[in-house]
Amino acid sequence: MDAAYWLQRWAEGRTGWHQPEPNRLLERHWASLKAPPGSRVFVPLCGKSLDMVWLAAQGHEVLGVELSRAAVEAFFAEQGLAPEVVEDGRFRRYRAQGIELLVGDAFALTADDLADCRAAYDRAALIALPPALRERYVRELYARLPAGCMTLLITLEYPPGEKEGPPFSVDEAEVHRLFEPGWQITLEQRVDILDREPSFREEGVTRLHTAAYRLRKRLG
């Protein structure tokens, strides 16, 4: 599941993770992070998510990173925005109306790139990654977020062996294993969504939940 896999999915339009409206758990639980209006929010593996539009409407600056140039260009086109585009060697940067999206490898981001991010929103990043890459993602990318950073993490949970990811099942025990002790973890809500996901039922999934966690990076 390398870069070519995801680029091909975007090229073929196989983007089942893309939602046609802002995520309900985002709308319900974002306020619990108490991210100040005007603060910058990091959105990893952002695709063309409408959640970024919602975050911008709350008064936030948005910093997203995405491997697919097609996804980023589609986002701005679908929002009727003509972004400024700048190449900086590591990334191709698109910016318009408080939303900056970087096309490139998320692992190339540095702590300096993320230093002013007061919050982060992860809906389709952690669960898109296989186990070994999830470990690296948390160990490296999350580690570059500043101390005190608040994150809204949204996961999926389904019985082992009932589906081949992505998206992958990441249960509460794994969230704690991946993020502790560096992050304080609070489970905000777990919701049964099997009735809303016919494609999962067709694959034989018998139980499906989505969960929202509030994470806070510990100081020091």
C-alpha positions in Angstrom: 0.0 0.0 0.0 2.5 2.6 -1.3 2.1 6.0 -2.8 1.2 4.5 -6.2 -1.8 2.7 -4.7 -3.4 5.9 -3.4 -2.6 7.9 -6.5 -4.3 5.2 -8.6 -7.3 5.2 -6.3 -7.7 9.0 -6.9 -7.0 8.6 -10.7 -9.8 6.0 -10.9 -12.2 7.8 -8.7 -12.3 5.0 -6.1 -12.6 7.4 -3.2 -15.2 5.7 -1.0 -13.8 7.5 2.0 -14.8 10.9 0.7 -18.0 12.1 2.4 -20.5 14.4 0.7 -21.0 16.5 3.8 -19.1 17.4 7.0 -18.6 14.6 9.4 -21.2 14.4 12.1 -18.7 13.6 14.9 -16.6 16.6 13.8 -19.7 18.9 14.1 -20.6 17.4 17.5 -17.3 17.2 19.2 -15.0 19.8 17.7 -16.0 22.4 20.4 -14.6 20.1 23.1 -11.1 20.8 21.9 -11.6 24.5 22.7 -9.4 25.5 19.7 -9.4 29.3 19.6 -10.9 31.0 16.5 -8.1 31.9 14.1 -5.9 29.1 15.3 -4.3 26.8 12.7 -5.7 23.2 12.3 -3.6 20.4 10.8 -5.5 17.9 8.6 -3.3 15.0 7.5 -4.1 13.0 4.4 -6.8 15.5 3.7 -8.0 14.5 0.2 -10.7 17.0 -0.8 -12.6 16.6 2.4 -15.5 19.0 3.1 -14.5 18.9 6.7 -11.9 21.5 5.8 -14.5 23.9 4.6 -16.4 23.4 7.9 -13.3 24.1 9.9 -12.6 27.2 7.9 -16.2 28.3 8.5 -15.5 28.1 12.3 -12.8 30.7 11.8 -9.8 28.4 11.7 -6.8 28.5 9.3 -6.4 25.0 7.8 -3.2 23.3 6.9 -3.7 20.0 5.0 -1.3 17.6 3.4 -2.2 15.2 0.6 -0.3 12.9 -1.7 -2.6 13.4 -4.7 -2.4 16.6 -6.7 -5.6 15.7 -8.4 -7.4 15.6 -5.0 -6.1 19.0 -4.0 -6.9 20.6 -7.3 -10.4 19.1 -7.2 -11.0 20.5 -3.7 -10.3 24.1 -4.8 -12.2 23.7 -8.1 -15.3 22.3 -6.3 -15.2 25.2 -3.8 -14.9 27.7 -6.6 -11.5 29.0 -5.4 -8.5 30.0 -7.5 -5.6 29.2 -5.2 -2.1 30.7 -5.2 0.3 27.9 -6.1 4.0 27.8 -5.0 6.6 25.1 -5.3 9.1 24.9 -2.4 11.1 21.8 -3.2 9.3 19.4 -0.8 5.7 20.4 -1.5 3.5 22.1 -4.1 1.5 24.5 -1.9 -2.0 25.7 -2.8 -3.6 28.5 -0.7 -6.9 30.3 -0.8 -9.1 31.9 1.8 -7.3 30.6 4.8 -6.9 27.0 3.5 -3.4 25.8 2.6 -3.0 22.4 1.1 0.4 20.8 0.5 0.9 18.2 -2.2 3.6 15.7 -1.2 4.7 13.2 1.4 3.3 13.9 4.9 6.4 12.4 6.4 8.5 15.2 4.9 6.8 17.7 7.2 9.0 19.0 10.0 8.2 20.3 13.5 8.8 23.8 12.1 6.1 23.3 9.5 3.6 22.3 12.2 4.8 24.6 15.0 1.8 27.0 14.8 -0.9 24.2 14.7 -2.9 24.5 17.8 -5.2 21.6 16.8 -5.4 18.7 14.4 -8.2 16.7 12.8 -7.7 13.1 11.8 -10.7 11.3 10.2 -9.4 9.3 7.3 -5.6 9.2 7.9 -4.9 6.8 10.8 -7.5 4.3 9.7 -6.1 4.4 6.1 -2.8 3.0 7.1 -1.8 -0.6 7.7 -0.4 -1.5 11.1 3.3 -0.9 10.5 2.7 2.4 8.8 0.3 3.5 11.6 3.1 3.0 14.1 5.5 5.2 12.0 2.7 7.8 11.4 2.1 8.3 15.1 5.8 8.0 16.1 7.0 10.5 13.6 4.3 12.8 12.3 2.2 13.2 15.5 5.5 13.6 17.4 6.2 16.8 15.3 3.0 18.5 16.5 3.7 21.0 19.3 3.1 20.3 23.0 -0.4 21.1 24.0 -1.8 20.4 20.6 -5.4 19.1 20.7 -6.6 16.5 18.2 -10.0 15.1 17.2 -9.3 11.6 16.1 -12.1 9.6 14.4 -11.7 5.8 14.0 -13.6 2.8 12.7 -14.0 -0.5 14.6 -15.1 -3.8 13.1 -14.4 -7.5 14.0 -10.9 -8.7 13.0 -10.9 -10.7 9.8 -14.2 -9.6 8.5 -12.8 -7.0 6.1 -9.5 -6.2 4.4 -8.6 -2.5 4.8 -8.4 0.2 4.0 -10.1 1.5 6.0 -8.7 -0.5 8.8 -10.2 -1.2 12.2 -8.5 0.7 15.0 -10.0 -0.1 18.4 -9.7 1.7 21.6 -6.9 -0.5 22.9 -4.8 0.3 19.9 -5.5 4.0 20.2 -4.1 3.9 23.7 -1.1 1.7 22.6 -0.2 4.1 19.8 -0.6 7.4 21.6 0.3 6.8 25.3 2.1 8.1 27.2 2.7 11.1 25.0 -0.9 12.0 24.6 -3.8 12.3 27.0 -6.8 10.3 25.5 -10.5 10.9 26.1 -13.2 8.8 24.3 -15.9 11.3 23.4 -18.4 8.9 21.7 -18.8 5.6 20.0 -21.6 5.1 17.4 -23.0 2.1 15.7 -23.0 2.9 12.0 -23.5 -0.5 10.3 -27.0 0.4 9.0 -25.5 3.5 7.3 -22.7 1.6 5.5 -24.2 -1.0 3.1 -20.8 -1.6 1.4 -19.4 -3.0 4.7 -22.4 -5.3 5.2 -21.9 -6.6 1.6 -18.4 -7.5 2.5 -19.6 -9.5 5.5 -19.0 -7.1 8.3 -21.3 -7.9 11.2 -20.4 -5.0 13.6 -19.3 -1.5 12.7 -18.7 1.5 15.0 -17.1 4.9 14.6 -15.4 6.5 17.6 -14.3 10.0 18.3 -11.4 10.7 20.6 -10.1 13.9 22.0 -6.3 13.8 22.3 -4.0 16.3 24.0 -0.2 16.2 23.5 1.4 16.3 26.9 3.8 19.1 27.8 7.5 18.1 28.0 
